């Protein structure tokens, strides 16, 4: 049988290890590779005829912060899921993103509007190690028109980072 003091240290070590595992999986990143997406304003209010008939843009709707200390990286976006309070869901292709501003020194990206879908669309390609790149994206909604029932439509957008 182990002395009381030894049991205490083993229990403390196990508790610390379990806490570290929960924190690691909760973040889905580590100290060398990191992607963080912050949603600033992502709600469209389509309550007038004009808002249904024209393209709507939310400026700086998303901020992506990326660190890649292990070398080059690519970042992608896709619609992960959709939900609708009506029987007619709005397709993911009605949404798009466009780079508004950035802070990076060794990266390439498109400034064109990127329509969203349920497959990955490449946003960024970092060519070297990065100690903290930031990208600011506008969220764009195409004219909805009158083909969709009134209701609440929710899109879950997923950002991912990969390394070659």
Long-range contacts (C-beta under 8 A, 24 or more apart in sequence): 31-69, 32-67, 32-68, 32-69, 32-70, 33-67, 33-68, 33-69, 33-70, 33-73, 33-161, 33-163, 34-65, 34-66, 34-67, 34-68, 35-64, 35-65, 35-66, 35-75, 35-159, 35-160, 35-161, 36-64, 36-65, 36-66, 37-62, 37-63, 37-64, 37-159, 38-62, 38-63, 38-65, 42-139, 44-141, 46-144, 52-143, 52-144, 52-145, 52-146, 53-143, 53-145, 54-143, 55-140, 55-141, 55-142, 55-143, 56-140, 56-141, 57-138, 57-139, 57-140, 57-141, 58-138, 58-139, 58-140, 59-100, 59-138, 60-100, 60-101, 60-136, 60-137, 60-138, 61-97, 61-137, 61-138, 61-139, 62-97, 62-136, 62-137, 62-139, 62-157, 62-159, 63-134, 63-135, 63-136, 63-137, 64-123, 64-124, 64-134, 64-135, 64-137, 64-159, 65-132, 65-133, 65-134, 66-124, 66-126, 66-130, 66-132, 66-133, 66-134, 66-135, 66-161, 67-130, 67-131, 67-132, 67-133, 68-126, 68-129, 68-130, 68-161, 68-163, 69-129, 69-130, 69-131, 70-129, 70-163, 71-128, 71-129, 71-163, 71-164, 72-125, 72-126, 72-127, 72-128, 72-163, 72-164, 73-124, 73-125, 73-126, 73-130, 73-161, 73-162, 73-163, 74-122, 74-124, 74-125, 74-126, 74-161, 74-162, 74-163, 74-164, 75-122, 75-123, 75-124, 75-125, 75-126, 75-135, 75-159, 75-160, 75-161, 76-120, 76-121, 76-122, 76-123, 76-159, 76-160, 76-161, 76-162, 77-114, 77-116, 77-120, 77-121, 77-123, 77-157, 77-158, 77-159, 77-160, 78-116, 78-117, 78-118, 78-119, 78-120, 78-121, 78-157, 78-158, 78-160, 79-116, 79-117, 79-118, 79-155, 79-156, 79-157, 79-158, 80-118, 80-156, 80-157, 80-158, 81-155, 81-156, 82-153, 82-154, 82-155, 82-156, 83-153, 83-154, 83-155, 84-151, 84-152, 84-153, 84-154, 85-151, 85-152, 85-153, 86-148, 86-149, 86-150, 86-151, 86-153, 87-149, 88-147, 88-148, 88-149, 89-153, 90-144, 90-148, 90-153, 92-116, 92-117, 92-118, 92-155, 93-117, 93-142, 94-141, 94-142, 94-144, 95-139, 95-140, 95-141, 95-142, 95-155, 95-157, 96-139, 96-140, 96-142, 97-123, 97-137, 97-138, 97-139, 97-140, 98-137, 98-138, 98-140, 99-123, 99-135, 99-136, 99-137, 99-138, 100-136, 100-137, 100-138, 101-135, 101-136, 102-133, 102-134, 102-135, 102-136, 103-133, 103-134, 103-135, 104-130, 104-133, 104-134, 104-135, 105-133, 106-130, 107-133, 109-135, 113-140, 116-155, 116-157, 120-160, 123-159
